[in-house]
Amino acid sequence: MKDAGATASAARRKACAYVRVSTDEQAKHQTSIDSQIAAIERWCAAENVDLVDTYVEPGLSGTDDGRPQFVAMLDRATGTDHPYELVVVYSLSRFARDLTLQLVSYQRLPRTLLERVRGQPDESRRRRVQSTLQ
């Protein structure tokens, strides 16, 4: 007989989180780094997801495609060992503000879903960026 705990544990997906604020004002309010991380950790626990890495980008615009932690997250997520099945963000605006940058970045993640913790109440939380932007 199989151990149910081992089966459940093996089924857990691995994820990384990407969190960002672009201004001091954002950092003081609801989109602070700490509040984004806390929301993502709660979401991962509720969704049976192992959060294995967190990429933190303080003080950089979401329209900048050269953000060091954003680039590092994309490079790692697309590595040959494919360490994550999910990239989890608080909201799509934390991933990228520019529509073209969202699409180009998402195309680099062909086997990785992008999960949004915060969205409209009637929307599915599991959406690929492409379907979200259609």
Secondary structure as GFF3:
##gff-version 3
##sequence-region A 1 134
A	DSSP	alpha_helix	4	10	.	.	.	ID=ss1
A	DSSP	beta_strand	13	21	.	.	.	ID=ss2
A	DSSP	alpha_helix	24	28	.	.	.	ID=ss3
A	DSSP	alpha_helix	33	46	.	.	.	ID=ss4
A	DSSP	beta_strand	49	58	.	.	.	ID=ss5
A	DSSP	alpha_helix	68	77	.	.	.	ID=ss6
A	DSSP	beta_strand	86	89	.	.	.	ID=ss7
A	DSSP	alpha_helix	92	95	.	.	.	ID=ss8
A	DSSP	alpha_helix	99	107	.	.	.	ID=ss9
A	DSSP	beta_strand	113	116	.	.	.	ID=ss10
A	DSSP	alpha_helix	129	133	.	.	.	ID=ss11
###
